């Protein structure tokens, strides 16, 4: 099977995450406990970053409408080191979670972490691009992308590919930063620059109207936009602060 990669883009993304996961993200982002590469969701009763990061995993599970004894095949599109799939794999043991990433090291780490936690029976990790997965049509019951689509150089292509491999009546969940406006004032441009540097300097926010249009054009229905920005603000600030040392 031939899986296509954009070599320049792949090199940028993989360099950043392969070189800053250990020790960087593992230390800054409670990665040794959560395996998280996403922001935390602060809701009632959540008081620290670790719990907020794990709560985001639960939030994704709820959006996917996963059930304890349901045998479904779920794609983690842009899985990082496998944290969310491993977490959900433990919570929903009947489901099969397949995580894909363009990083060889992330695949190795994800497999290692799943094995260490004894969650490797219902999780699988592969080196593939979510823009050209190589999976057969209608391969998955559910798909989620947790803070990964913003790295896609072609977001329309991402939507098209997800539509191809998602079963009819399936469910797609995309969680990540998004902009309501395409133009930013000077202050917000500086904040965005810090945030972007903290994410490898190749991060581009989704624009809500454009992304919604891509979904509609590909035939997705019952599209819901949920604003959780107030619940992710605290950890988003941390993401911005992480970018400061790289300016020095």
Secondary structure, DSSP 4 states (H G I P E B T S, - for coil): ------HHHHHHHHHHHHHHIIIIIHHHT-HHHH---S-----TT--SHHHHHHHHHHHHHHHHT--TT---EEEEES-TTSHHHHHHHHH-TTSEEEEEES-HHHHHHHHHHHHHTT--SSEEEEE-BTTB--PPTT-EEEEEEES-GGG-S-HHHHHHHHHHHEEEEEEEEEES-EES-S---HHHHHHHHHHHHTTTS----EEHHHHHHHHHHTT--S------HHHHHHHHHHHHHHTGGGG-
